[in-house]
Amino acid sequence: MTVAPRRLWRLAPLLLLLCLWLSGCSSNTDNKTLALVTMFPTSGPDAAVGQAMQQAVDLAVKQNTTLGSGYQLVGQHVDEASPLREGSLSAALSNPQVVGIVGPYSSETAVALLPEIVAAGVVAVSPTTTLPGLTQAAAAAAEGVPFAQIHPQGKPLSFFRLAPLDDGLGKAAADVAVAPAASHGLATHAVFLVDDATASGKAAAAAFAKELKAKGGVVAGQQSLTLGANDTSQQVVNAIIEAFPDSVFYAGSLAAGADLRSALTLTGAPQLPILAAGPVADNPGWSAAVGQPLTASNTSGVLPASDPNHLDTAKAFAAAWQGAYGDKAIIPDAALAYDAAMAEITAIKAVIASGKQPTRGAIASAVATVKYAGAMGALAFDSSGDSTVAPSFSVYTVDAKGAWSYQTTLHG
């Protein structure tokens, strides 16, 4: 008759630990472990970028495990490219220890998932989203952004980002397209525009077209490229070949951009230059996504960020990165992810140092006023959640081995 009680007594410590681990069971007000959750694509075409960004946040967390007043910091991860991401995110948000999201990576993910993040009161700092409507009410409706859910009236701002917007990115890319070769430009006049049918791709393409015309260039044609069941890549390539442009401008994801480069080369236009804006530029997965190094060449890219390898402000981050990960190359997105994490960590520490409880709301309010000397430069946010730092853009080209090479930095 005593066997069952004895077993329960032996299991009691394990049951207590399980209860503390599960967010729904825990009512322990003395728990001083806080968590930051990354949301980057760590599988799929953008895995190389997403994994580097995740490692950068892990580095920031490791450097700041102790937050003060007995509080500890840990990191958790959600794979943005996973079909299970919604469930993983919901589980993370239900855990009261989670006080911040670093991400998402793509604007499309932000449109889909920010309403849930904001409703949970968790602050999110995205290193890389560029769609204007995520923070600009005037652009939101046309871009399909649920602005009122991301910025609910009467609630503190809880979404912030570091990257310049698509309109600035498209403008910078057009300047590269018409600039002479001596200035790291393509010296082209007639340009065929391609986007990946996303709101972000279309926004960058529209800004490119406007600036191209202002600089005396000509839009030779324009198409949206989609993959999957309604694959239009060959249709787009046929239109490009028929238009006979000087170059092609592409705005959108790595997967569609790689498909475009491969199809153009295999269709008989391997020398036709592509100028890509956004996720394609300096992406370590580009060559593999296209298929072969030689096929991946004749491509240039404009990334909405400075190159950390050419910034004095990034030297301390670079030293810490090399100490943690050896000689692994530092890509701009990783440095941005580090700064995004540090913006949240700086805010958390400020709340704790003030003697307040580090609640989700208190941390979001602290992020809104944070000032941090980041790896990519001074960091602060305006009343819309956008970075107050003047935008900058790095230009890269792909060599015959399929590797990206830094060319120059443009300042918006």
C-alpha positions as CSV (number, residue, x, y, z in Angstrom):
1,M,0.0,0.0,0.0
2,T,3.0,2.3,0.4
3,V,4.6,1.7,-3.0
4,A,2.6,4.5,-4.9
5,P,3.2,7.2,-2.3
6,R,6.9,6.3,-2.1
7,R,7.2,6.5,-5.9
8,L,5.4,9.9,-5.9
9,W,7.9,11.1,-3.2
10,R,10.8,10.0,-5.4
11,L,9.3,11.8,-8.4
12,A,8.5,15.0,-6.6
13,P,11.8,16.8,-7.5
14,L,11.5,15.8,-11.1
15,L,7.9,17.0,-11.3
16,L,8.9,20.3,-9.7
17,L,11.6,20.9,-12.2
18,L,9.3,20.0,-15.1
19,C,6.7,22.4,-13.7
20,L,9.2,25.2,-13.5
21,W,10.4,24.5,-17.1
22,L,6.9,24.6,-18.6
23,S,5.7,28.1,-18.8
24,G,2.1,27.2,-18.1
25,C,3.0,25.6,-14.8
26,S,5.3,28.2,-13.4
27,S,4.0,30.7,-10.9
28,N,7.3,31.3,-9.2
29,T,7.7,35.0,-9.0
30,D,11.4,34.6,-7.9
31,N,12.5,33.1,-11.2
32,K,15.1,35.4,-12.5
33,T,16.0,33.7,-15.9
34,L,15.0,35.8,-18.9
35,A,15.2,34.7,-22.5
36,L,15.7,36.2,-25.9
37,V,14.4,34.3,-28.9
38,T,15.9,34.5,-32.4
39,M,13.8,34.1,-35.5
40,F,16.0,33.5,-38.5
41,P,16.0,31.0,-41.4
42,T,18.4,28.3,-40.2
43,S,17.3,25.8,-42.8
44,G,16.6,26.2,-46.6
45,P,18.3,28.5,-49.1
46,D,19.1,31.3,-46.6
47,A,20.4,28.9,-43.9
48,A,24.0,30.2,-44.1
49,V,22.9,33.7,-43.4
50,G,20.4,32.7,-40.7
51,Q,22.9,30.5,-38.9
52,A,25.4,33.3,-38.8
53,M,22.8,35.7,-37.4
54,Q,21.8,33.1,-34.8
55,Q,25.5,32.7,-33.8
56,A,25.9,36.5,-33.5
57,V,22.9,36.6,-31.1
58,D,24.3,33.6,-29.2
59,L,27.6,35.6,-28.8
60,A,25.7,38.6,-27.4
61,V,23.8,36.4,-24.9
62,K,27.0,34.6,-23.8
63,Q,28.7,38.0,-23.2
64,N,25.7,39.1,-21.1
65,T,24.6,36.0,-19.2
66,T,24.6,37.9,-16.0
67,L,22.2,40.9,-16.1
68,G,22.5,42.2,-12.6
69,S,20.4,41.8,-9.4
70,G,20.5,38.0,-9.8
71,Y,18.9,38.0,-13.3
72,Q,20.3,35.6,-15.9
73,L,19.9,35.6,-19.7
74,V,19.5,32.6,-22.0
75,G,18.9,32.3,-25.7
76,Q,16.3,30.3,-27.6
77,H,15.8,29.8,-31.3
78,V,12.9,29.5,-33.8
79,D,13.7,28.5,-37.4
80,E,12.0,31.1,-39.6
81,A,12.1,28.7,-42.6
82,S,10.5,25.8,-40.7
83,P,6.9,24.8,-41.5
84,L,6.5,24.5,-37.7
85,R,7.6,28.1,-37.0
86,E,4.1,29.3,-35.9
87,G,3.9,26.6,-33.3
88,S,7.4,27.2,-32.1
89,L,6.7,30.9,-31.8
90,S,3.5,30.4,-29.9
91,A,5.2,28.1,-27.5
92,A,8.0,30.7,-26.9
93,L,5.5,33.6,-26.5
94,S,3.5,31.6,-23.9
95,N,6.7,31.4,-21.7
96,P,6.7,34.4,-19.4
97,Q,10.5,34.2,-19.3
98,V,10.7,35.3,-23.0
99,V,11.1,39.1,-23.0
100,G,12.4,39.7,-26.5
101,I,12.5,38.5,-30.1
102,V,15.5,39.2,-32.3
103,G,14.1,39.0,-35.8
104,P,12.4,38.2,-38.1
105,Y,14.7,38.0,-41.0
106,S,12.3,38.7,-43.9
107,S,9.6,41.3,-44.3
108,E,7.1,38.6,-45.3
109,T,7.6,36.8,-42.1
110,A,7.2,40.0,-40.2
111,V,3.9,40.7,-41.9
112,A,2.6,37.3,-41.0
113,L,3.9,36.9,-37.4
114,L,4.3,40.4,-35.9
115,P,0.6,40.7,-34.9
116,E,1.0,37.7,-32.6
117,I,4.3,38.9,-31.2
118,V,2.8,42.4,-30.5
119,A,-0.3,40.9,-29.0
120,A,1.8,39.0,-26.5
121,G,3.6,42.3,-25.5
122,V,7.0,41.0,-26.5
123,V,9.4,43.5,-28.1
124,A,10.9,42.5,-31.5
125,V,14.0,44.1,-33.0
126,S,14.5,43.0,-36.6
127,P,18.0,43.4,-38.1
128,T,17.0,43.0,-41.8
129,T,13.3,43.7,-42.6
130,T,12.9,46.5,-45.2
131,L,9.2,46.7,-46.2
132,P,8.2,50.3,-45.6
133,G,4.7,49.6,-44.4
134,L,5.9,47.7,-41.3
135,T,6.6,51.0,-39.7
136,Q,5.1,53.6,-42.1
137,A,1.3,53.8,-41.9
138,A,1.0,55.6,-45.2
139,A,2.5,52.6,-47.1
140,A,0.9,49.8,-45.1
141,A,-2.4,49.3,-46.8
142,A,-1.0,49.1,-50.4
143,E,1.6,46.6,-49.2
144,G,-0.8,44.4,-47.3
145,V,0.6,45.1,-43.9
146,P,-1.9,44.8,-40.9
147,F,-0.6,48.1,-39.5
148,A,-3.2,48.4,-36.7
149,Q,-2.2,45.0,-35.3
150,I,1.5,45.7,-35.4
151,H,1.0,49.2,-34.0
152,P,-2.2,49.0,-31.9
153,Q,-3.5,52.4,-30.8
154,G,-2.7,53.3,-27.3
155,K,-0.1,50.6,-26.8
156,P,3.7,51.1,-26.5
157,L,5.7,50.6,-29.6
158,S,7.1,47.0,-29.6
159,F,8.5,46.6,-33.2
160,F,11.8,48.1,-34.2
161,R,14.3,47.5,-37.0
162,L,17.8,48.4,-38.1
163,A,17.9,48.1,-41.9
164,P,17.1,51.0,-44.3
165,L,13.8,50.7,-46.2
166,D,13.1,49.2,-49.6
167,D,12.6,52.7,-51.2
168,G,16.1,53.7,-50.2
169,L,17.5,50.3,-51.3
170,G,15.9,50.5,-54.7
171,K,17.2,54.1,-55.2
172,A,20.7,53.1,-54.2
173,A,20.6,50.1,-56.6
174,A,19.5,52.4,-59.5
175,D,22.5,54.7,-58.8
176,V,24.8,51.7,-59.1
177,A,23.2,50.5,-62.3
178,V,23.9,53.8,-64.1
179,A,27.2,54.7,-62.4
180,P,30.4,54.2,-64.5
181,A,32.6,51.2,-63.9
182,A,35.3,53.4,-62.3
183,S,32.7,54.1,-59.5
184,H,31.8,50.4,-59.1
185,G,28.7,50.8,-61.3
186,L,27.3,48.8,-64.2
187,A,27.3,51.7,-66.6
188,T,23.9,50.5,-68.0
189,H,21.1,52.4,-69.6
190,A,18.2,50.0,-70.4
191,V,17.4,47.8,-67.4
192,F,14.8,45.0,-67.2
193,L,13.2,44.8,-63.7
194,V,12.3,41.6,-62.0
195,D,10.8,41.1,-58.5
196,D,9.8,38.0,-56.6
197,A,6.1,39.0,-56.4
198,T,6.4,39.9,-52.7
199,A,5.5,43.3,-51.4
200,S,9.1,44.0,-50.4
201,G,10.4,43.0,-53.9
202,K,7.8,45.2,-55.6
203,A,8.6,48.2,-53.3
204,A,12.3,48.0,-54.1
205,A,11.6,47.6,-57.9
206,A,9.3,50.7,-57.9
207,A,11.9,52.8,-56.2
208,F,14.5,51.5,-58.6
209,A,12.4,52.4,-61.6
210,K,11.7,55.9,-60.3
211,E,15.4,56.7,-59.7
212,L,16.5,55.0,-63.0
213,K,14.2,57.3,-65.0
214,A,15.4,60.3,-63.0
215,K,19.0,59.5,-64.0
216,G,18.1,59.2,-67.7
217,G,17.8,55.4,-67.8
218,V,15.1,53.3,-69.4
219,V,13.0,50.5,-68.0
220,A,13.2,47.9,-70.8
221,G,10.5,45.7,-69.2
222,Q,9.2,44.4,-65.9
223,Q,8.1,41.0,-64.6
224,S,7.4,39.2,-61.4
225,L,9.1,35.8,-60.9
226,T,7.4,33.1,-58.9
227,L,8.5,29.6,-58.0
228,G,6.6,26.4,-57.2
229,A,3.4,25.3,-58.8
230,N,3.1,28.6,-60.7
231,D,6.7,28.8,-61.8
232,T,7.2,31.8,-64.2
233,S,11.0,31.7,-64.4
234,Q,11.2,30.7,-68.0
235,Q,8.5,33.2,-69.0
236,V,10.4,35.9,-67.3
237,V,13.7,34.9,-69.0
238,N,12.0,34.8,-72.4
239,A,10.8,38.4,-71.9
240,I,14.2,39.5,-70.8
241,I,15.9,37.9,-73.9
242,E,13.3,39.5,-76.2
243,A,13.8,43.0,-74.6
244,F,17.6,42.8,-75.0
245,P,18.4,45.0,-72.0
246,D,21.9,46.2,-70.9
247,S,21.3,44.6,-67.5
248,V,18.7,43.0,-65.2
249,F,17.7,44.4,-61.8
250,Y,16.3,41.8,-59.4
251,A,14.7,42.5,-56.0
252,G,13.6,39.6,-53.8
253,S,14.5,36.4,-52.1
254,L,17.7,34.3,-52.7
255,A,15.7,31.3,-54.1
256,A,14.0,33.2,-56.9
257,G,17.1,35.3,-57.6
258,A,19.2,32.1,-58.0
259,D,16.6,30.6,-60.3
260,L,16.7,33.7,-62.4
261,R,20.5,33.7,-62.7
262,S,20.6,30.0,-63.6
263,A,17.8,30.2,-66.1
264,L,19.4,33.2,-67.8
265,T,22.7,31.5,-68.1
266,L,21.3,28.2,-69.4
267,T,19.1,30.1,-71.9
268,G,22.1,31.6,-73.5
269,A,22.7,34.9,-71.7
270,P,25.5,34.1,-69.2
271,Q,27.1,37.4,-69.7
272,L,24.0,39.5,-69.0
273,P,24.7,41.2,-65.7
274,I,22.2,41.0,-62.8
275,L,22.1,43.6,-60.2
276,A,20.4,42.2,-57.1
277,A,19.1,44.2,-54.2
278,G,18.5,42.8,-50.7
279,P,19.0,39.2,-49.5
280,V,21.0,38.0,-52.5
281,A,23.9,40.4,-51.9
282,D,26.9,38.9,-50.1
283,N,24.8,35.8,-49.3
284,P,27.1,32.8,-48.7
285,G,24.5,30.5,-50.1
286,W,24.3,32.2,-53.5
287,S,26.6,30.0,-55.5
288,A,25.2,26.8,-54.2
289,A,21.6,28.0,-54.8
290,V,22.4,28.9,-58.4
291,G,24.1,25.5,-59.0
292,Q,27.7,26.2,-60.1
293,P,30.2,28.9,-59.4
294,L,30.6,30.0,-63.0
295,T,26.9,30.1,-63.4
296,A,26.6,32.4,-60.4
297,S,29.0,35.0,-61.7
298,N,28.1,38.2,-63.6
299,T,26.1,39.2,-60.6
300,S,26.4,42.3,-58.4
301,G,24.5,43.0,-55.2
302,V,23.4,45.9,-53.1
303,L,22.9,45.1,-49.4
304,P,21.1,47.6,-47.1
305,A,23.9,47.7,-44.6
306,S,27.6,48.7,-44.2
307,D,30.2,46.0,-44.4
308,P,31.5,45.4,-40.9
309,N,34.9,44.4,-42.2
310,H,35.4,48.0,-43.2
311,L,34.1,49.7,-40.0
312,D,36.2,50.8,-37.1
313,T,33.1,50.5,-34.8
314,A,33.0,46.7,-35.6
315,K,36.5,45.9,-34.4
316,A,35.5,44.8,-30.9
317,F,32.7,42.6,-32.4
318,A,35.1,41.1,-34.9
319,A,37.6,40.2,-32.2
320,A,34.8,38.6,-30.1
321,W,33.4,36.8,-33.2
322,Q,36.9,35.4,-34.1
323,G,37.4,34.3,-30.5
324,A,34.1,32.4,-30.6
325,Y,34.0,31.1,-34.2
326,G,37.5,31.2,-35.5
327,D,38.1,32.5,-39.0
328,K,34.5,32.2,-40.1
329,A,33.8,35.3,-42.2
330,I,31.7,38.1,-40.8
331,I,28.7,39.0,-42.9
332,P,26.8,42.3,-42.4
333,D,23.6,40.5,-41.4
334,A,25.4,38.8,-38.5
335,A,26.7,42.2,-37.2
336,L,23.2,43.6,-37.5
337,A,21.8,40.7,-35.6
338,Y,24.4,41.3,-32.8
339,D,23.4,44.9,-32.6
340,A,19.7,44.0,-32.5
341,A,20.3,41.6,-29.6
342,M,22.5,44.2,-27.8
343,A,19.7,46.8,-28.2
344,E,17.4,44.5,-26.3
345,I,20.0,43.4,-23.7
346,T,21.0,47.1,-23.1
347,A,17.3,47.8,-22.5
348,I,16.9,44.9,-20.1
349,K,19.9,45.9,-18.1
350,A,18.6,49.5,-17.9
351,V,15.3,48.3,-16.5
352,I,16.9,46.0,-13.9
353,A,19.4,48.8,-12.9
354,S,16.5,51.2,-12.3
355,G,15.1,48.8,-9.7
356,K,12.0,47.9,-11.8
357,Q,10.8,44.4,-12.7
358,P,12.0,43.5,-16.2
359,T,8.5,42.9,-17.6
360,R,7.8,42.7,-21.3
361,G,6.2,46.2,-21.3
362,A,9.0,47.8,-19.3
363,I,11.6,46.3,-21.7
364,A,9.7,47.4,-24.8
365,S,9.6,51.0,-23.4
366,A,13.3,50.9,-22.7
367,V,14.1,49.7,-26.2
368,A,12.3,52.7,-27.6
369,T,14.7,55.1,-25.9
370,V,17.8,52.9,-26.0
371,K,21.1,54.4,-27.2
372,Y,23.9,51.9,-28.0
373,A,27.3,52.2,-29.6
374,G,26.9,49.2,-31.9
375,A,29.2,47.2,-34.2
376,M,27.5,48.9,-37.2
377,G,27.5,52.3,-35.6
378,A,25.4,54.4,-33.1
379,L,22.0,52.8,-32.5
380,A,18.8,54.5,-31.6
381,F,15.1,54.4,-32.9
382,D,12.7,57.1,-33.9
383,S,9.0,57.3,-32.9
384,S,8.1,54.8,-35.7
385,G,10.6,52.2,-34.7
386,D,13.0,52.8,-37.5
387,S,16.7,53.3,-37.0
388,T,17.8,57.0,-36.7
389,V,21.2,56.1,-38.3
390,A,21.7,57.5,-41.8
391,P,21.2,54.6,-44.3
392,S,24.2,53.0,-45.9
393,F,24.5,50.3,-48.6
394,S,27.3,48.0,-49.5
395,V,28.1,46.9,-53.1
396,Y,29.4,43.4,-53.9
397,T,30.2,41.4,-57.0
398,V,30.5,37.7,-57.6
399,D,33.8,36.4,-59.0
400,A,34.5,33.4,-61.3
401,K,34.6,31.1,-58.2
402,G,31.1,32.1,-57.1
403,A,32.3,34.1,-54.1
404,W,31.2,37.6,-53.2
405,S,33.7,40.4,-53.1
406,Y,33.2,43.8,-51.4
407,Q,33.4,46.8,-53.7
408,T,32.3,50.0,-52.0
409,T,29.8,51.5,-49.6
410,L,27.1,54.1,-50.6
411,H,25.6,56.5,-48.1
412,G,21.9,57.5,-48.5
